[in-house]
Amino acid sequence: MKRFRMVLALTAIVAGIIPCAIADTVIKGDMDDSNTVALDDAILTLRISADMVSPVNLDADANRDGKISVADTIYILQSSAELRSNAIVLPPPAACESFLCEDAVIRIPELRGVTLSDNVLKLFSAAADSTRNRVYVSGILTPHIAIMDGETEQWTGTTDTRMSGYSYKYLYMDAAANYLYIVDTEHKELRRVNPDTKELAGPAAINGGITPACTDSKRGYIYLASGTSPHLSAYDGKTLAQVWTSDLMGIGTGDMIYDEESDTLLVLDVASQATQRPIYRFSPETRQIVGTITYSVPNADRSRWLLGDSESGRFTVGTYRNILILNSDGSVYKTLPVPADYEVQNILYDQAHKRIAVLSVKKAADGETAGVGGRLTAYNADTGEVAATLDFGKKPHQLCLNSATNKIYVPNGDAGTLWQISADTCSTAVPMRLGDSLEKIAAADNGSVLYMNSRLGGSYLLSLNADSGVFETFESGTWPVPIRTDAAGEHLFILNAWDSTLSVYTVKPVRTLQATIPVGLAKGTTDRLPDLAIDSTHRLAYAAYPEFGKIAVVSWEQMKNTNTISLDGFPTGEAEQGPGNLQMAVNEADNLLFVFRKNERKLNVFNAAENYVGSDIDLSALDWKKAQNGQGTDTLFFDAAKKTLFAGPFELNGATGNPTGRTLDHGQQIFALAGNTYWASGVEGTGTDAKRIVAAINRDTLVSERVENLPDSIDVSETSVSYFLDQTRKRLYVGLMTKAELHIFSAGQELK
């Protein structure tokens, strides 16, 4: 495959914001390095095109085709005239003589004005360096940590942890040593990075589970607690060598603070369920317990967090339902009221204002599976009175305080947002965008407009005109996933997963919202993402929610819910995590709904004409090892003309759902039908040799005619990859969720 790779630096060129700098500070169209895009640059491109001068600044090539041409002239003239409002330079149709030729890569964050070179997604933990006035933020789905200047609150860069895959990255900062520690509880590893030099130490093996930690600037150590032996470990910050361990405090060894004045660790026992509980004083010098503070808990709620106030000598112990302020001897000074309908997520102490900030999440209600709404409550540490209450965000779990600016930061992974709250008033939560995602690609109007949804990047959608490059963002609701179009490409359907509503748009001549319809279920609240299937013949939309074990039937002709299908025996709640638990396809001619229960390897076949009477097809006997590297979502593909259903690589009868015994020879799932050719995606090879592939498969024989490795940049570690084949423009679009990239390929011989 010829790969004419062109990385488009796509910061939106909004009217009045010209020039526009790309991530590496080179301005597109700035041929003379004058830091502006003007008529002189257009004249220079014409002279270069006529071979009158040599290229001056090839990095300023506007469409990244490796040359300076008239296309760059047009771009510069439009930019100078401020005509390119929200538009990008798309590659022209390429003469691809191979199977696939990569033409361009569009970075979605740059369309939204984010210049960070690396994506940080599903924000999880934050740590502040008050000495240097910086804030660091980690994401669960990406390896890099974002760096923010505390004074300007601008993202200044990222640092690479060299981690891969899904991981909970807890951040701890030792400002004296300029060490940022990353505690990875998923892979049981500890890393340390110097944010200035980028020097990285580790990984060092640690115990798993929730691992409370604290830093010791005097020794340059970090201490980690664990419910399994060794229960307390000290690591040298420079080398990450394990210096010593202790099991003296047993399985209850939990949250801790280092008291530099007394050179002791105060360690909370988090295992005890007794009324009287201990806080240990532990000497890191002698590695002995040198004292115990006993305090009373009003109920059996587990102790979880420990704070200290160096001025008053008091402690704060947080449980999921209570906040206790203790005197230095352990006697209760104040008990802070936590509302019964909220559950504490984290706490911090604001020394400057003598306040305790409590982050909590509202408990599930009204049929919800999990609690969602976030709340920050600031308590006066002396009086115990509530100083401020602020409701914001969805499912926030961590927080940190930058004492240099008196600002609290709350990473909100389900919203692509870092919330900034002034500790002076705690009255407003200001959203700061960080991270983007490209969940799926849907096309309307014969592929002329692409729609892409971002769930973890802030609940928005992006439309991109495939011909003009004009793009815009819009919102439909919370967590817009999935998105689909009808068979004619005239309607766009967006399931707002956490609102449990369906937004229906017409797309011609312009996108117009027809209605946002309640699907008739409680609000979604989990990562068990729903699926959406469209029946264009009967004008129905099916919304399957795994957390409820139900499928809502919505008429987009009547604009209302007309039925609800309950799935017998399906595991509901949060018992099973992740997307793809339920997947659907429709046989419109026979009015059948297929529901694939992925984890059970079972297919339900519902007859819509008979009030959704269903039958079960057991698919467990199929060789599912052939599908183990599949995407996990959009597994079903229905070929209406042949009346054939595919569940991953397996062919099923499109009327009964029974396996035919035939299997794709390459790829794990079909994403398009072009003429008599199926296009399938998959992963082939193992270990370091594993590659993502695209295969062109004969529709009659199921034998591959072409199999092509995708570029290494579309690697197997990517959490989710989506595909759309534009047969009119002979393009293949490949979307990467965690990188938030759209790769554009010219499709060659197979589409001629």
C-alpha positions in Angstrom: 0.0 0.0 0.0 1.4 3.4 -1.0 1.0 5.7 2.0 1.1 9.3 1.0 0.8 10.4 4.6 -0.3 13.9 5.2 -0.9 15.0 8.8 -3.3 18.0 8.6 -2.7 20.5 11.3 -6.3 21.5 11.7 -6.7 24.2 14.3 -10.0 25.8 13.3 -9.4 29.0 11.4 -12.3 31.0 12.8 -13.1 34.4 11.3 -10.9 37.0 13.0 -8.3 34.5 14.2 -5.8 34.6 11.4 -3.1 33.4 11.4 -3.6 30.0 13.0 -0.7 28.1 14.5 -0.4 24.3 14.3 1.0 22.2 17.1 4.6 22.6 16.2 4.2 26.4 15.9 4.5 26.5 12.1 1.7 28.5 10.5 0.0 27.0 7.5 0.5 29.2 4.5 3.2 31.3 6.1 5.7 30.8 3.3 8.1 33.6 4.3 8.2 32.8 8.1 6.7 36.2 8.9 4.4 34.7 11.5 1.4 35.9 9.5 -0.6 34.7 6.4 -0.8 37.5 3.9 -0.8 38.3 0.2 3.0 38.1 0.1 2.7 34.4 0.9 0.2 33.9 -2.0 2.6 35.6 -4.4 5.4 33.5 -3.2 3.5 30.2 -3.7 2.8 31.3 -7.4 6.5 31.9 -7.9 7.4 28.6 -6.3 4.8 26.8 -8.5 6.4 28.4 -11.6 9.8 27.3 -10.5 11.0 30.9 -10.1 12.2 30.3 -6.5 12.9 27.3 -4.3 10.4 26.5 -1.5 11.2 28.7 1.5 9.2 27.0 4.2 7.8 23.6 3.1 6.4 23.0 6.7 3.9 25.8 5.9 2.4 23.6 3.1 -1.4 24.1 3.7 -2.7 20.7 2.6 0.3 18.6 3.5 0.8 17.1 0.1 4.5 17.6 0.2 4.7 20.5 -2.3 3.8 24.1 -2.7 1.1 24.5 -5.4 -1.9 26.6 -6.5 -3.9 24.8 -3.8 -1.8 26.6 -1.2 -2.3 29.9 -3.0 -6.1 29.5 -2.8 -5.8 28.6 0.9 -3.8 31.7 1.6 -6.1 34.0 -0.3 -9.1 32.7 1.5 -7.3 32.9 4.8 -6.2 36.5 4.2 -9.8 37.4 3.3 -11.0 35.6 6.4 -13.3 33.4 4.3 -12.2 30.0 5.7 -14.4 30.0 8.7 -14.4 26.5 10.2 -13.0 24.8 7.2 -10.0 22.5 6.5 -8.1 21.5 3.5 -9.1 18.0 2.5 -7.0 16.0 0.1 -8.3 15.8 -3.5 -9.4 12.4 -4.8 -6.1 10.5 -5.3 -5.2 8.1 -8.2 -4.6 5.1 -6.0 -3.4 2.2 -8.0 -3.1 0.0 -4.9 -5.8 -1.3 -2.6 -5.5 1.6 -0.1 -3.5 4.8 -0.1 -3.4 6.9 3.0 -4.0 10.6 2.1 -4.5 12.5 5.3 -4.9 12.4 9.1 -7.2 14.8 10.8 -6.7 15.4 14.5 -10.1 16.3 16.0 -8.7 18.2 19.0 -7.0 20.7 16.6 -10.4 21.4 15.0 -11.5 22.6 18.4 -8.4 24.7 19.0 -6.5 22.3 21.2 -2.8 22.4 20.4 -1.6 19.7 22.7 0.2 17.1 20.5 -1.0 14.2 22.6 -4.6 13.4 23.6 -5.5 12.9 27.3 -8.8 11.0 27.6 -11.2 9.9 30.3 -9.7 12.3 32.9 -9.0 10.6 36.2 -6.5 12.1 38.6 -5.0 15.6 39.1 -2.0 16.8 41.2 -0.8 20.3 41.8 2.7 21.6 42.1 2.2 24.8 44.1 5.9 25.7 44.0 6.0 25.9 40.2 2.3 26.7 39.9 1.4 23.8 37.7 -1.4 21.3 37.5 -1.0 17.7 36.1 -3.9 15.6 34.8 -4.0 12.0 33.8 -6.4 10.0 31.7 -7.5 6.4 32.0 -7.4 5.6 28.3 -4.2 7.4 27.2 -0.6 7.3 28.3 0.2 11.0 28.4 -0.2 13.4 31.3 -1.4 17.0 30.5 0.5 19.9 32.0 -1.3 23.2 32.8 0.2 26.5 33.8 -1.6 27.5 37.0 -1.3 31.2 36.4 -2.7 31.4 32.8 -4.6 28.1 33.0 -3.4 27.2 29.6 -2.3 23.7 28.6 1.4 23.9 28.0 2.3 20.3 27.0 2.2 16.7 28.0 4.6 14.2 29.4 4.7 10.5 28.4 4.3 7.7 30.9 5.0 5.1 28.3 2.1 3.1 29.6 -0.3 1.3 27.3 -3.9 0.2 27.6 -6.6 0.9 30.1 -5.2 2.1 33.5 -6.1 4.1 36.6 -3.3 6.6 37.0 -3.2 8.2 40.4 -0.9 11.2 40.5 1.2 12.4 43.5 3.6 15.4 43.4 6.8 15.9 45.4 7.4 19.6 44.6 10.8 19.7 46.4 12.3 17.0 44.2 10.1 18.0 41.1 9.0 14.4 41.0 5.6 13.4 39.6 4.6 9.9 40.7 2.1 7.8 38.7 0.6 4.9 40.6 -1.0 2.5 38.1 -3.4 0.2 40.0 -4.5 -1.6 36.9 -1.0 -3.0 36.0 0.3 -2.8 39.6 3.2 -0.4 38.6 4.8 2.7 39.9 6.5 5.3 37.7 8.1 8.7 38.3 8.7 11.5 35.9 10.6 14.8 36.1 8.2 17.1 34.2 11.0 19.5 33.2 13.5 17.0 31.9 11.0 14.3 30.9 13.3 11.8 32.7 11.2 8.7 33.5 11.9 6.1 36.1 10.2 2.7 36.4 8.0 0.9 36.2 8.5 -0.7 39.6 6.2 -3.5 40.7 3.7 -2.6 43.4 0.7 -4.3 45.1 -2.7 -4.0 43.4 -6.0 -2.5 44.4 -6.6 1.0 45.6 -3.2 2.1 46.7 -3.1 5.2 49.0 0.2 7.0 48.8 2.0 10.1 50.2 5.4 11.7 49.6 8.3 12.3 52.0 10.3 15.3 50.7 12.8 15.0 53.5 14.0 11.6 52.2 12.8 11.8 48.7 10.6 8.8 49.2 7.0 7.8 48.3 5.1 5.6 50.6 2.4 3.2 49.3 -0.2 1.3 51.3 -1.9 -1.9 50.3 -4.4 -4.4 51.6 -2.1 -7.2 50.7 1.4 -7.9 52.1 3.7 -6.0 52.1 1.1 -3.5 53.5 3.4 -0.5 53.6 6.3 0.1 51.2 8.8 2.8 50.8 10.3 3.6 47.4 13.3 5.8 46.6 12.0 8.6 44.4 15.1 8.7 42.2 15.5 5.1 41.4 12.1 3.7 42.5 14.0 1.0 44.3 11.9 -0.5 47.1 13.8 0.7 50.3 11.8 -1.1 53.0 8.5 -2.7 53.8 6.3 -3.2 56.8 3.3 -5.4 57.8 3.0 -4.0 61.3 -0.4 -2.3 60.6 -1.9 -5.3 58.7 -4.5 -5.3 56.0 -6.0 -2.1 57.3 -3.0 0.0 56.2 -4.7 2.8 54.3 -4.7 6.6 53.6 -1.8 8.4 55.2 -0.1 11.8 55.7 3.5 12.5 56.4 4.2 14.9 59.3 7.6 16.4 58.6 7.8 18.1 62.0 7.6 14.9 64.0 9.0 12.8 61.1 6.1 10.3 61.4 3.5 8.8 59.1 -0.1 9.0 60.3 -1.8 5.9 58.9 -5.5 5.3 58.8 -6.9 1.8 59.4 -9.4 1.3 56.6 -10.3 -2.3 57.4 -11.8 -1.9 60.9 -15.5 -2.0 61.2 -15.5 -1.6 65.0 -16.9 1.5 66.7 -13.4 2.3 68.0 -10.7 2.6 65.3 -7.0 3.4 65.2 -4.9 6.0 63.5 -1.3 4.8 63.7 1.8 6.9 64.2 4.6 5.1 62.3 8.3 6.1 62.2 9.9 5.8 58.8 13.2 6.0 60.5 12.8 3.1 63.0 10.0 1.4 61.0 8.0 1.0 64.2 4.6 2.0 65.4 5.3 4.8 67.9 1.8 5.7 68.9 -1.9 5.1 68.3 -4.8 7.6 68.2 -8.2 6.0 68.8 -11.4 7.6 67.6 -15.1 6.7 67.5 -17.2 6.1 64.3 -21.0 6.5 64.7 -21.8 3.5 62.4 -20.2 0.7 60.6 -19.2 2.8 57.6 -15.7 2.2 56.4 -13.0 4.8 57.1 -11.5 5.9 53.8 -9.7 9.3 53.9 -7.4 11.1 56.3 -6.5 14.8 56.4 -4.3 16.8 58.9 -4.3 20.4 60.0 -0.8 21.4 61.1 -2.0 24.6 62.8 -4.8 23.2 65.0 -3.4 19.7 65.3 -6.7 18.3 64.3 -7.4 15.4 61.9 -10.3 14.8 59.5 -11.5 11.3 58.8 -13.8 10.7 55.9 -16.1 7.8 55.3 -18.6 7.4 52.5 -21.4 8.8 54.7 -19.7 10.9 57.4 -16.9 13.5 57.9 -15.4 13.5 61.3 -13.1 16.3 62.6 -11.0 14.9 65.4 -8.9 16.5 68.1 -5.3 15.5 68.4 -6.2 12.9 71.0 -8.9 11.3 68.8 -11.9 12.8 70.5 -14.6 14.0 68.1 -14.5 17.8 67.6 -17.2 18.0 64.9 -19.3 15.6 62.9 -20.2 17.1 59.5 -23.6 16.4 57.9 -23.3 14.6 54.6 -26.8 14.4 52.9 -28.2 10.9 52.9 -28.7 11.0 49.1 -25.1 11.6 48.4 -22.0 9.5 48.7 -18.5 10.9 49.4 -15.9 10.4 46.7 -12.9 12.4 48.1 -11.9 15.1 50.5 -9.2 17.7 50.8 -8.1 20.4 53.4 -7.8 24.0 52.4 -5.4 25.4 54.9 -5.7 29.0 53.7 -9.5 29.2 54.3 -9.6 26.6 57.1 -12.1 24.6 55.1 -12.7 20.9 54.3 -13.9 20.4 50.7 -16.0 17.3 50.3 -16.6 15.9 46.8 -19.6 13.6 46.5 -21.9 12.1 43.9 -25.7 11.9 44.2 -27.0 8.3 44.7 -29.0 6.5 42.1 -32.7 7.4 42.0 -35.8 7.2 39.7 -34.8 3.8 38.3 -31.1 4.8 37.6 -28.4 2.2 37.9 -25.7 4.5 39.3 -25.4 7.9 40.8 -24.2 10.7 38.5 -24.6 14.3 39.7 -21.5 15.8 41.4 -21.4 18.1 44.4 -18.7 20.0 46.2 -19.5 21.0 49.8 -17.1 23.3 51.7 -17.3 23.1 55.5 -15.8 25.5 58.0 -13.2 23.4 59.8 -13.7 25.4 63.1 -17.5 25.6 63.2 -18.5 22.6 61.1 -20.9 24.8 59.2 -21.5 24.6 55.5 -19.7 27.5 53.8 -20.7 26.7 50.3 -22.5 24.0 48.2 -21.9 23.6 44.5 -23.5 21.1 42.1 -21.7 20.4 38.9 -20.5 17.6 36.5 -21.3 14.0 36.3 -19.5 11.2 38.2 -16.5 13.2 39.5 -14.2 11.2 41.7 -10.9 13.0 42.4 -9.8 16.5 43.2 -6.7 18.5 44.1 -5.9 22.0 45.4 -3.4 24.4 43.9 -2.5 26.5 46.9 -0.5 28.9 44.7 -3.8 30.2 43.2 -6.3 28.9 45.7 -8.1 26.9 43.1 -9.6 23.4 43.3 -9.4 21.2 40.2 -11.8 18.3 39.6 -11.1 15.9 36.6 -14.3 14.7 35.1 -13.5 11.8 32.8 -17.1 11.3 31.5 -17.2 14.9 30.3 -13.7 15.6 28.9 -13.5 18.4 31.4 -11.3 19.7 34.2 -13.5 21.7 36.5 -11.9 24.8 38.1 -13.4 26.0 41.3 -12.2 29.1 43.2 -11.5 28.0 46.8 -12.3 31.6 47.9 -16.0 31.2 47.2 -16.7 27.7 45.9 -19.6 29.3 44.0 -18.8 28.4 40.4 -17.4 25.4 38.5 -15.6 26.6 35.3 -15.2 23.9 32.7 -11.8 23.6 31.1 -11.8 21.3 28.1 -9.2 18.6 27.9 -9.2 15.5 25.8 -11.3 14.4 22.8 -12.7 11.2 21.3 -14.0 10.0 18.0 -16.4 7.3 18.9 -18.1 6.4 15.5 -18.5 7.7 12.0 -21.9 8.0 10.3 -22.5 9.4 6.8 -25.5 11.1 5.3 -26.5 12.4 1.8 -24.5 9.8 -0.1 -21.4 10.4 1.9 -21.2 14.1 1.4 -21.4 14.8 5.1 -19.7 12.8 7.8 -20.9 12.8 11.4 -18.6 11.9 14.3 -19.6 11.7 17.9 -17.5 12.5 21.0 -18.8 10.9 24.2 -15.7 11.2 26.5 -14.6 14.4 24.8 -17.5 16.5 26.0 -20.8 15.2 24.6 -20.7 16.9 21.2 -20.9 15.9 17.6 -18.8 17.1 14.6 -20.1 17.3 11.1 -17.6 17.5 8.2 -18.4 18.2 4.6 -16.5 15.6 2.6 -16.1 17.9 -0.4 -15.7 21.4 0.9 -14.0 20.6 4.3 -16.4 22.8 6.1 -17.0 21.6 9.7 -19.1 22.5 12.7 -19.8 21.1 16.1 -23.2 20.7 17.7 -24.8 19.1 20.8 -27.8 16.9 21.1 -27.6 15.6 24.7 -25.4 13.8 27.3 -23.2 11.1 25.9 -24.4 11.0 22.2 -23.8 7.4 21.5 -24.5 5.6 19.2 -25.2 7.6 16.0 -26.8 6.1 12.9 -28.4 7.2 9.6 -31.3 5.7 7.7 -31.0 3.7 4.5 -31.5 6.8 2.3 -29.0 8.9 4.3 -31.7 11.5 4.8 -32.1 11.2 8.6 -29.5 11.3 11.4 -30.3 9.5 14.7 -28.4 10.2 17.9 -29.1 8.2 21.1 -28.3 10.5 24.0 -27.3 7.6 26.2 -27.3 9.3 29.6 -30.5 11.3 28.9 -32.3 8.2 27.5 -33.5 10.4 24.6 -33.3 10.0 20.8 -32.6 13.1 18.7 -33.9 12.8 15.1 -32.6 15.2 12.5 -33.2 15.6 8.8 -30.0 16.4 7.0 -31.1 17.9 3.7 -30.9 20.7 2.6 -29.5 21.5 6.0 -29.4 19.6 9.3 -32.6 20.3 11.2 -33.7 18.8 14.5 -37.1 17.2 14.2 -37.5 16.0 17.7 -35.8 14.8 20.8 -37.8 11.8 22.0 -37.8 10.2 25.5 -37.2 6.5 24.8 -39.3 5.4 27.8 -36.5 4.2 30.1 -34.7 5.6 33.1 -31.7 7.7 32.4 -28.6 5.7 31.5 -25.7 6.1 34.0 -23.1 3.4 33.2 -20.3 2.5 30.8 -22.4 -0.3 29.5 -23.1 1.6 26.4 -26.4 1.1 24.6 -26.8 0.2 20.9 -29.1 1.7 18.3 -30.6 0.1 15.2 -32.7 1.8 12.5 -35.5 0.2 10.6 -36.1 2.5 7.6 -39.0 0.6 6.2 -41.1 0.7 9.3 -39.6 4.0 10.5 -38.5 2.5 13.9 -35.5 3.0 16.0 -34.4 0.4 18.5 -32.4 1.5 21.6 -30.9 -1.4 23.6 -29.7 -0.6 27.2 -27.7 -3.3 28.8 -27.9 -1.8 32.3 -31.7 -2.3 32.2 -31.8 -5.4 30.0 -34.4 -3.6 27.8 -34.9 -2.4 24.3 -37.0 0.7 23.7 -38.9 0.8 20.4 -39.3 4.3 19.2 -41.4 5.4 16.1 -39.7 8.3 14.3 -42.9 8.7 12.4 -45.1 9.2 15.5 -42.1 10.6 17.5 -42.8 8.4 20.6 -42.0 5.2 22.3 -44.3 2.5 21.0 -43.1 -0.6 22.8 -40.4 -1.9 25.2 -38.8 -5.4 24.9 -37.5 -7.0 28.1 -34.6 -9.5 27.7 -35.2 -12.5 29.8 -32.3 -13.5 32.0 -30.0 -10.7 30.8 -27.6 -9.4 33.6 -28.6 -5.9 34.4 -27.0 -3.2 36.5 -23.2 -2.7 36.5 -22.4 -6.4 36.7 -20.7 -6.4 33.3 -18.6 -3.4 32.2 -17.9 -2.0 28.8 -19.6 -1.4 25.5 -21.0 -4.1 23.2 -23.0 -6.1 25.7 -26.0 -5.8 23.5 -25.9 -5.4 19.7 -28.6 -5.2 17.1 -29.4 -5.6 13.4 -32.7 -5.5 11.5 -34.1 -7.7 8.7 -36.6 -5.1 7.4 -38.2 -7.3 4.7 -39.2 -9.9 7.3 -39.7 -7.4 10.1 -37.2 -9.1 12.4 -35.0 -7.7 15.0 -31.8 -9.5 15.9 -30.2 -8.9 19.3 -26.7 -10.3 20.0 -25.9 -10.9 23.6 -22.2 -10.8 23.2 -21.0 -12.1 26.6 -23.6 -15.0 26.6 -22.9 -15.7 22.9 -26.6 -15.9 22.3 -28.8 -14.4 19.6 -32.4 -13.3 20.2 -34.7 -13.1 17.1 -37.8 -11.0 17.7 -40.7 -10.8 15.2 -42.0 -7.2 15.3 -45.1 -8.2 13.4 -46.1 -10.5 16.3 -45.5 -8.1 19.1 -41.9 -9.1 19.4 -42.3 -12.7 20.1 -38.7 -14.0 20.4 -36.7 -17.1 19.9 -33.2 -17.9 21.2 -30.2 -19.1 19.1 -27.3 -20.5 21.0 -24.0 -19.5 19.2 -21.6 -20.7 21.9 -20.5 -23.7 19.7 -18.9 -21.3 17.2 -15.2 -20.9 17.3 -15.1 -17.5 19.0 -11.3 -17.5 19.1 -11.6 -16.3 15.5 -13.4 -13.2 16.8 -11.4 -12.5 20.0 -9.5 -9.6 18.3 -12.6 -8.1 17.0 -13.8 -4.6 17.7 -16.4 -5.7 20.3 -19.1 -3.4 19.0 -20.9 -3.2 15.7 -20.4 -7.0 15.4 -23.6 -7.6 13.5 -23.9 -6.9 9.7 -27.0 -7.7 7.7 -26.9 -8.2 3.9 -30.5 -7.5 2.9 -30.3 -8.8 -0.7 -28.8 -12.1 0.3 -30.8 -12.2 3.5 -27.6 -13.1 5.4 -26.6 -12.0 8.9 -23.0 -11.9 10.1 -22.1 -12.1 13.8 -18.5 -11.1 13.6 -16.9 -13.5 11.1 -19.7 -16.0 11.3 -22.4 -16.2 8.6 -25.9 -16.8 9.9 -29.2 -17.4 8.2 -30.9 -14.0 7.9 -34.4 -15.4 8.6 -33.7 -17.8 11.5 -30.4 -16.7 12.9 -28.9 -20.2 12.7 -25.3 -20.5 11.7 -24.7 -21.6 8.1 -21.2 -23.1 8.9 -19.4 -20.5 6.8 -16.8 -18.0 8.2 -14.8 -15.2 6.8 -11.2 -16.2 6.0 -9.8 -12.8 7.1 -11.1 -10.1 9.4 -13.4 -10.3 12.4 -16.3 -8.2 11.3 -17.8 -6.6 8.1 -18.4 -2.9 7.9 -19.4 -2.4 4.3 -20.8 -4.0 1.1 -19.5 -2.6 -2.2 -20.9 -4.4 -5.3 -20.2 -8.0 -4.7 -17.4 -7.4 -2.1 -17.6 -7.3 1.7 -15.2 -5.0 3.4 -14.0 -6.3 6.8 -11.8 -5.1 9.6 -9.8 -7.1 12.1 -6.5 -7.8 13.8 -4.1 -10.5 12.6 -0.8 -11.7 14.1 0.2 -11.9 17.8 2.3 -9.9 20.2 4.5 -7.3 18.5 3.6 -8.7 15.1 -0.1 -7.9 15.5 -1.6 -5.6 12.9 -4.9 -4.1 12.1 -6.1 -5.1 8.7 -8.8 -4.4 6.1 -9.9 -7.2 3.8 -11.9 -7.2 0.6 -13.9 -10.4 0.6 -15.9 -12.1 -2.2 -19.5 -11.9 -1.2 -20.3 -15.4 -2.7 -17.3 -17.4 -1.6 -16.3 -15.4 1.6 -12.7 -15.7 0.4 -10.6 -12.6 0.6 -9.4 -11.0 -2.6 -7.2 -8.4 -0.9 -5.9 -8.1 2.6 -4.0 -5.0 3.6 -2.2 -4.0 6.8 -3.2 -0.6 8.0 -0.4 1.9 9.0 1.4 1.3 12.3 -0.2 4.6 13.6 -3.6 2.6 13.6 -2.2 0.2 16.1 -3.8 -2.7 18.0 -3.7 -0.9 21.3 -6.3 1.6 20.1 -9.4 1.1 22.3 -12.0 1.6 19.5 -11.7 1.9 15.7 -14.6 2.8 13.4 -14.9 2.6 9.6 -16.9 4.1 6.8 -16.5 3.3 3.1 -17.5 6.2 0.8 -18.1 4.4 -2.6 -18.9 7.6 -4.4 -15.6 9.4 -3.5 -13.7 6.1 -3.3 -12.5 6.8 0.2 -12.1 4.8 3.4 -12.4 6.7 6.6 -10.9 5.2 9.8 -11.7 6.8 13.1 -9.5 6.2 16.2 -11.4 6.9 19.5 -8.5 7.5 22.0 -6.3 9.3 19.6 -9.3 11.3 18.3 -8.0 11.0 14.7 -9.7 10.5 11.4 -7.5 8.7 8.8 -8.5 9.2 5.2 -7.6 6.6 2.5 -8.1 6.6 -1.2 -9.6 3.2 -2.1 -8.1 1.8 -5.3 -8.8 -1.1 -7.6 -11.5 -2.8 -5.6 -13.9 0.2 -6.0 -13.3 0.8 -9.7 
